[in-house]
Amino acid sequence: MHSLDAIFKPRSIAVIGATPRPRSIGREILNNLFANEFNGKIFPVNPKYEYIHSTKAYPSVTNIPDPVDLAVIVVPAPLVLGVVEECAKKGVKGLVIITAGFREIGPEGAKLEDAIIDVAKRHGMRMIGPNCMGVIDATPDVRMNATFSPGVPPTGTVAFMTQSGALGVAILLAVQKLGLGFSYFASVGNKADVGAMDLLEYWENDAHTQLIAMYLESFGDPRRFTELSKRISKTKPIVVVKSGTSAAGARAASSHTGSLAGLEVASEALLQQCGVNRVSSIEEMIHVVAGFVGAPMPRGNRLCIVTNAGGPGIMAVDAADGHGLQIAALSEKTRAAMRKVLPAEASVDNPVDMVAGAGPDQYERVLDLVLADDSVDVTIAIFVPPLMIEPLEVMRRITRVARAHEKPVYSVLMAEESYYERIPREVPDAVPIFRFPEDAVKVAEHTNRYRLWRARPAGTVRTFPVDTARALSLVERKAKAGGGYLAPEDTHAVLGAYGFPTVGHAVVPIDGDLRAAARSLAFPVVLKVVGEKIVHKSDVGGVMLGIRNEKALELARETMRASLSKAGVLTHATGYLVQEMAGDSNGKEVILGVAQDPKFGPLLMCGMGGRYVEILRDVAFRVLPITDLDAHDMVRSFRSFPLLEGVRGEPRVDVEFVEELILRLAQLVDEIPGIQELDMNPVIVTPTRAGCRVVDARIRALGA
């Protein structure tokens, strides 16, 4: 048995705080348990009543003569701890605490919640809540509705978790109208014990669940979420509405990577890496869930649109453009067959416009022809009802022909409001129905993306022979000194220990001998100011390029001193860095970097680099762990990727080496935890890896 069976598959339930008082939560939960015909024993608990709902009530859970698996607690917050202690004494193994007034209200509430968690853990009890709306197990053997929701969807194959009780009520009401069925529902509230990871594990191998949907405000342990969702999404779609934002951008704005991290990139990167279908709203989530459970998975991305109105058909084509869908080219055989059943003014090209007079027969026959065409993978049937045609019959015919094929069909019905409630009742196996073409296309996009994810290999987390001890000692030394940016020579040493190619360089004190430093290098060289507080050197005149001899080098120092003085940062300068010029007419500039997110850990970035990286923002982010396939996809997600591939006669740069550098950086930040942020910008990449070089880099260590 799973530890969560005490919550979702109890044989007996005590409702502690049950009451006959109208409009009370204790009464509604008890009513829902009886109304849903829970397949087990129900024990109301309230010392004020002898009977509730014609059922014997008990003054305490300890007075119940039978074993109790699950306690649903709805007493006032100050009484909850005592009730939980009584449940522990009784041997209850599952708790659903509906009551609010804990961590969400401040320190005193958090202290009380921690005391409850302590009791539960000491006695091996699992807990949903507090501050939640309850749980549902709609599977035939249980039939438990332990919520106070007024809407209860039919039994189905969708398991849903929400962190918001209010949204949970709204979702249950919405899916009830659509006829979508749930296998499980869980409102987790404060997630004091059971959270997203527990439920993902519980539903992973559940035979009643085909799809998992979640409203998340936080991930808990992002790495654990990544591991679980990557594995589960290969067999079951996961649809997530994610609210809340990451604080990385605001907290790490001193680096290019930190300032580009923004508020949402950590969540977006994590979900993208896991094959999770992220949606932007509850409405879109319901659409996507309906598309997944109401139609088979597509075998390709070729879309055909069948309509009786030209405008909506064109809108569907426009919505599909650039979203991974291809407008199918129908065969001449299919088009010839359609001409025989459609009027002369109809268009048999894709989108197929059957004109306004098309009725049930035309929809059924044309859809049958389209679905039989080998060039079509998915179809959207759009119907705008004229007065003389009954929408219900058209939906019946669309459904009948769709169920005869193994390709997904999504319908768009632009009708009066009453039909959206009638169709789920009168055509119970109807194909997914949407109000507007864009909604159907969005679902087709999600299912196609999921199809590609399922076919994608798992990938490998690669590691390379490196000198971890050397790099770790340098970062730890800076951390013990209070943290901050590593000296240039230490930065180069850390990067060299992990196999990053750097340019020849020498560090000179503020009044040191530049000529002597330059003699160990080859002209032309670059002069850069060194100073921990001077972050963006080029902004204050702290970088001079193309210096061709020793005399020019001395002049460059004087010019730089004047610029630094004018900018008011000369006193922050501690020396100079002399570097060989890294240049190749066929080279391109990329950026590699890391910012630490307080919840997600290292957030790795790669993109097109240079001075304007923060303006162009052509970058991609990933969270650890990063596989070779993640690195491959990351590079190809840049808008400017064609520049790396070579355009207008330019040679292709070593893209595979860029992928290797991403994996080396992932290994570095995974093995050296003291790195707070890191920037390599620019990294010059050339057609051969022998010419690739890290030109400028900064590493900031977190203080010990």
N, C-alpha and C positions, 0 to 999 in steps of 0.2 A: 504493500500500500504506500502511496505517496503521502507526505505530510499534509498536503493541501486537500486530501480527500475528506478530512474532518470538516473543512469549510464548504467544499463543493459537492460532496457526496455523503452527507450525514444521514444516519438512520433515525436520529432524533434531534429536535431543535427546541431550545428554551428561548422564548422571547422575554427578556428581562426588562421590564418597563412597559409591558403590554397593558392596554387600557381600553375600556369601551367608549372613552370620550371621543365624540365626533371630531374629525379633522386633525387628530393627533397622529404623530408618526408611529407611536406604539400600536395604535389601532389599525393603521393602514398596512403595516408590515404583517400583522397577524391576519388581516383580511386577505392579503395577497397570497400568503402561504396556503390558506384554505381554498381560495378561488382557483389557484393553479393546481390544486389537488396534489400537494406534496406527498410523495410516496414514503411516508415515515410518520413518526410520532411528533406531536406539537404540544409544548408545555408553556402556557402563559405564566409569567412570574410577576406578581404584584401583591404586596401584603394588604392592600386596601380592598381586594375583591376575592370573593369565593369562586365565582365563575366569570369568565370573559368569553364572549362569542360562543356561549352554550358549552364551554369547555372548562373543566376544573382548573382553577388557578392555584399557584403555590406562593407562599410568602417569601421564599428564597429558593435559589437553585439547589441548595443542599437538602431541601425538603422533598425534592422530586424522587420518588422511589426507584425509577428506572435510570439506566445510564443515559447520559446526555453527551452527544458528540459535538454539537455546535451551540454556542450562546450568542444571540443577537442582542446587543446591549443598547438601550435607548434611555437610560436614566440620566439625570443631571450630572454634569462633569465632576463635581466634588464627590459624588458617590461611586464613580466608575472604578476607582482603585479597589475599594472594598468589595465591589461585585466581582472584579477579576480575581481577587484572592479567594472568594467563595467558589468561583468556578474551578480554580486550581485545586481546592480541597475536594471538590466533587469529582475531579478527574476529567473535566471537559478538555478537549484537545483543539477545538477551533473557536475563535472569537471573531465576531464582526461588530466593531464598535461604531455605531452610528453617531453618537454624541459628539458635538463640537465643543471648542473651548480649551484646546490644548496648545501645541506648538505654534499654531497659526495666530494666537493672540499675544504671544510674547514669552518672556523668561519664566514666569510662574506657570504658565500652561505647559511650557517645554519641560519643566521640572516634574510636573505631574505625569506627563507622557512618558518620560524616562523611567519613572517608578513603575508604571504599568508594563513597559517593555521588559524591565528587570524581572518582574513576577512571571510574565509569560515565558521568558527564556529559561528561567530556573525550573519551570514545570513542563517544559516541552510543548507549550501551546503555540500554534500559529495564529496570526492576527491580521485581519483586514481593517484598515482605518488607523486611528479614529478620524472623525469628521468626514464621513462618507455616506453614501446612500444605499449601500448594501450590495448583495450579489444575487446572481441568477444562475441556476443550472437547469437548462430546458431540455436536457437529454431525457429520453423516454423512461429510463429507470429511476430518475430522481424527481423531475418536475418541481423544482424549488424556485420560488420567487420571494427572496428575502430582501425586498426593497420597498420603498414607499412611493415608487413611481406609479402614476395613473395609467401609463401606457405599457403594454406588454406585447412584444412582437411574437410571432409564431415560432415554433421550433425550426431551427435551421442549422447552418454549418459555419456560422461566423462567431468567433470568440472576440469579445470586445472589452478593452480596459480603458478607463478614464480616470484622470486625476481630479476632475471637476465633477462634483455631484450634480450641479445645476445643468451642465452640458450633458451629463448622462441622462437626465430626465428628458431633455430636448431630443436627444438622439433616439431614445426608445420610442418616443411619440412619432418621430419622423419615419423610422423604419417600419413601425406598425402600419402606417398609412400605405407604404409601398409594398407591404407583404413580405419584406425581407426577414429572414428568420435567424435567430441567434442560437448557438449551442450554449454559450456562457456569456455572462456579463459581470464585470467587477468594477465597482467604484472604490478606488484604493485610498482616497483622501490624503492623509499626511504620510502615507507609506512608512509607518513606524516599523513594520515588519515586512509584510508581503508587498513587493513592488513589481516593476515591469519584468525584471529578469526571472523572478520566481514564476510568473504567469507564462512567459515565453517557454520556459522549460516544461511547465505543466501541460501546456497545450501542444507542445511539439509533436508528440506521438499519440495525441488523442484522436481516436477514430471518428468522433463526431464532428471534428473541427477541420475545415478545409482552408480557412482564411483567418488571419489574426489582424484585428484593427485596434489602434491605440490613439488616445489623445494624451500626449506627454507634455509636461512642463519641465521635466528634467530627466536625465538618463540614469541617474544613480552612478554606477560604475561604467563609464563609457567603454572601457576595454572589454569588460564582460558582455556588455550589450553587443559590441561588435562581433565577438566570437559566436554568441548565440544566434544573432540575427543572420549572420553570414551562413551559418549551417542550416537554420530553419528555412530561410527564404529560398533555398534550393528545392524544397518540396512543397512549401506552403507560402502563398503571398502574404506579405506583411504591409499593411497600409497605416501610415502614421500622420497625424496632425501634430506638428511640434510648435509649441508657443514658447515664449521666453527667449532670451538672447545670451550669447557668450560675452564676457567682459574683456576678452583678450585685447580687442582693439583699443579700448580706453586705457588699459593698464600697461600696455607695452608700446606706446606710440613713439618711443625714441628710436626705433629701428624701422626700416622699410617694411619688414615682415609684420611687425606689430601694428603699424598704422594701416596696413592693407588687410589685416585680419578681419576688421569689421565686426559687426554684431552677430552675424548669422553663419559665418563661414564654417565654424567648427561643427555645428549641427548638420549643415548641408553636406560637408565633406564626409562625416561619419555615416550618414544615411546613404549617401551615394556609394560608398565603399561596401556597404552591407547588402545591396540589392533591395533595400526597403523602398517602397513606393511612397514618397513624401508628397502630401497634398497641402494646399494652402488654406483650406477652410473645411468646416464640418460638411457643408453642402457638397464640396468636391469629393470628400471622403465617402459619402453615401453613394455618389455617382460611381466612383471607382469600385467600391464593394459590390454594387449591383452589377457592374460589368463583369467582374471576376466570377461571381457565383451564378450569374444568369446566362452565361454563354461559354462555349469552349474556348480554350486558349488558341490564339492565331498561330499559324505555322510560318507566317511571313509578314511583311509590312505593306503588301499591295492592297490598296483600299479602293472599293467601288462604291459609288453613291447612287442610289435610286430614289427619285423624287417625283412629285407631281407639281412642283413649283420651282422655277428656275432660280429665284433669289436665294432661298435657303440652300440649294445645291451649291451655288457659287460660294456662299459663306462657309460651307463645309470644306470645299477645296482650299479656300484661303486659310482656314484654320489648320489644315493638314500641312501646308507648305512650311518646310523648315523644321518639322517636328518628328523626323525619323520615319514618316509615312510616305509612301509612293502611290501616286494615282495610277491604278492598274490600267493597262492597255488591253481592252477586250478583244478577243479573237474575232475574225470575220465571221466564223461560224455562229458565234453567240449573237453578233449584231444582226446577221441575216435572219436568225430565228426570232429576234425581238421585233424586227420590221413586220413580221407576219401577224403579230398580236397587238401592235400599237398603231395609232393613227399616223398618217403621213407627216403631220406637223411635229411629231415627237422626235426627240434626239436620241439616237442609240449609241452615241459616244459617252464616255465617262466624264462628268456625271450624266446618268441616264435620266432625261427629263421626259416623263410619260405624259405631260400636260395635265391640266386641272381635272379633266374628266375621268382620269384613271381611278378605277374602283377595286374592289376585292379581287376580282379575277385577274386583272392586269398585274396587281402587286404580286399575287401568288405565282403567276406564270413567268413574269420577268425575273423575280427573285430566284426562282428555280433555275433559270438559265444562267444567271450571273453566278450563283453559287456552284454550278457545275463547271464553270470555266476555270481551267487550271491556272490562269493568270491572276486570279482573285484569291486573296487570303482572308479579308474581312470586309463586311458590307454594312453600310449605314442606310437604312430605309427611312426616308423623310415623307411625312404625310401631313398636308395642310387641308383639313376637311372642308370641301364645299358643302352647301346646304343639302344637296341631294344624296350624299353618301354617308353612311353610318360608320363612324370611326371604330366602334367595337368590332364590327365584322372585318374591317381591314386589319386590325390588330390580331384577330384570330387567324386570318390567312397568313399574315407575316410570320406568326409564331409557328403555325403548322409546317410551312415550308422550311423554316429555320431549323426546326427539330428533326427534319428529315436529312439534314446535312451536318457535317462535323466542322463547320466553319462558324465563327462568331457573327451574329447579326445584332446590331443595335438599332433601335427605332427612335425616331424623333417625331413626336406628336405635338403639333401646334394647335391645340383644340381648347374648348372652354373647360373651366376648372373641374367640373363634375366628373369628367372622364378620367382624371388622374386618380380618383378614388374608386371609380367603378371598375376600371380595368383589372387591378390586382384581385378584386373579388370575383369578377365574371370571366376573366381569362387568367386563372391562377398560375399557369406555367408560361405567361407572356415573356417574350424576350425583354431585355432591359429597355426601359422607356425614358427618354429625356425630353425636356421642353424645347431645347434649342440645339442647333447643329454643333456649335462649339463644344457643348458638354459631351456629346457623343464622340467627337473627334479627340477630346482630351482623354477619354477613357481608352480609346483605341491606341493612343500614344502610350499610356501607362501599361497596357497589356503587352504592347510590342516591346517596350523597354524591359519588362519583366521576362518576356520570352528570350531576349538576348542575354539577360543575366543568368537565367537557368542554363543556357547553353555555354556560358563562359566557364573555362577551367578555373580551378580554385587559385592557382598561382602559388609561388614559393617566396617565403621570406629569406632572401639571400644574405649571407654574411661573407666578409672578406678578411684575409689575414691582416691584422692591424696591431699597432703598439698601444693597447689600451692603457697600460700602466703609465706610460709617458704622458699621454693626454690627460689622464685622470689626475696625475700629480700636479700638473700646471693649473688645472681648473680648481683643484682643492686648495692649492696655495693661495690663489686669488680669493677664494671664498673665505679662508681663514683670516685674510687681511681686510675683510669687510665687504668683499664683492666688488663688482664694477667691471669695466672693460679690461680685458687682458692687454698687456703690452704687445706691440706689433710682432716682435720676435716670438713671443709665446703663442700668439694666434697662429702664426705660420707653422710653428712646431706642432700644435694640436692638429691642424689640417694635414700636415705632412704625415703625422702618425696614422692617419686614416686614409692615406692614399690620394689626397687632393693635390693636383699639380699646381704649384705656385710659381710666381716669377722670381727671378733673382733680385735680391734686395739687401740693403744695409741700413741700420738705424744709427743716427748721428745725434749727439746732444745738441741743445739749442745753439751753442756757439762752437760746435765741433768742426772737424776738418772734413768738409764735404768732398774735396778733391780726392783725399785718401780713400774715402768710401767708394767713390765712383770708379777708382782704378780697379776694384775687384769685379766691376760690372762692365757691360758693353753698352756704349752709347748707340742710339739715343736713350735717355733715361727720363723718369718722371720724378718730380719732387712733391712730397706730401707733408703737411704738418702733422705732428704727433701731439696728442693731448686728449686725455680721457674725457674732458668736458666738451671737446669740439667734435660733435657727432657727425654733422653733415658738412664735411670739409670744403666741398666745392662752393657751398653757399657763402663762404666767408673768404674766398680767394685762397684756400689752403691746398689747391692742387694746380700744378703747372706741368704741361705735357711737352714732349718733343724737344727736350734739352739735348743739344748735340755735342757740347764740349765742356771742359772744366770751367772756362771763363763764363759761359752762359749759365752754368750751374750756380756760380756765386751771384750773378746778377739776378737770377730767379729767386734766390733766398732774400735779397734785399727787397725785391718787388713784393714777395709774399709777406714779409714783415710789415710792410706798409699797408697791405690789404688787411692783414689780421689786426693791426693797430686801429685802422679805420672802423673795422667791425667790432672793436672793443673786446677782442678775445686773445690778444697777444699774450697777456699774462697767463692764459691757460695753456699756452704752447710749452711742451717739455722737450721737443726735439723735432727731427725731420726723418722721413723715410725716403730713401733713394731707391727707386725700382727701375729695372730694365723695362723698356717699352714693350708691351705685348700687342702686337698688331699683325693682322693678316687681312688683305683686301677681301678675302672670302669668308672672314670670321663673322660671327654673330654674337650679340651680348645676351646672356641669360642671367637670371638671379636665382639663387638658392638661399633659403633662410628658414629659421625656426623661431616661433614665439611660444612661450609657455602659457597655456590657458589654465586658469585655476581649477576647472572641472575636467577638462579633456586631456590635460597634460601637453606634451609637445605637439604643436601644430606646425606641420611642415609645408613650406611653400616653394613652388618653382614657377618661373614665368619668363617672359621677355624682359630683359634687364636694361640697365643704363640709367641716365639721369632722370628720365621721365616715367619711371616705373609706377610712381604713385598717381600720375595723371592718366596714363594709358590703362593701368589696372588689368593688364592681360596676364593674369596669374591663376594658378590652381592650388588648392589646399588639400591636404590629407592628414588624417590622424593615424597614429601607430596602432597596430603593426601595418607596414606597407609591403605588399608583395611586388614581384617583378611585373605582374600584369597591372597593378595599380600605377607603377611608375610609367609603364607603356601608355596607359590611358591618360595619365596626368599630362604628359608632354603633348599628346595629340589633342588635348582639350583647349590649347591656346588658340585664340583667334588668329594669331600670327604664325601658327605652325607651318603654313606653306613656305614662309621665309626660311625655315630650317631645312625644309625638303628641297629648296632650290627653285628660284623663279627667274624668268627672263635670262636664261643661260647661266645663272650662277650655280656652282656645284652644291650638292647636298652636304650639310655638316654632319658630324658623327653623332647622330641622334641617339644611338645606342649607348654612347658614352655619357650623354646627359642622363639617360635612365640609370646608368650605373652610379653616377654621382648622387642622384636622389636616394638610391639604396644605401650608399655609403653614409650619407648624411643621416638617414634613418637609424642606421647602426650606431653612429656616433652619439646622437642624442639619447638613444636607448641605453647605451652603456656608460655614458657620462651624465648622470642625472643633475649635476650642479650647473648645467648651462641654462641660463635664464632666457637669453636670446642670442641669435646668430644671424649674420648677414654675409653672404658672398655676392657682391655686386660691383662691377660686372664679372661674370665668368665668360671669358672668350672661348667660344667653341668653333672649331675649324673642321674642314673635311677629314682630317686625320687627328686621332687623339694625341699624337705627339705634339701638335701645336696648341692644344687646349690648355688654358691657364686661368687660375683664380687671380684676378687683378687686384681686387680690394676686398677686405674681409674684416669683420669685427665680431668678437665673442664677448658676451657679458656674463659673468658668473654671479650666482646668487650668494649673498653673504651667509656665512655659516651661523 
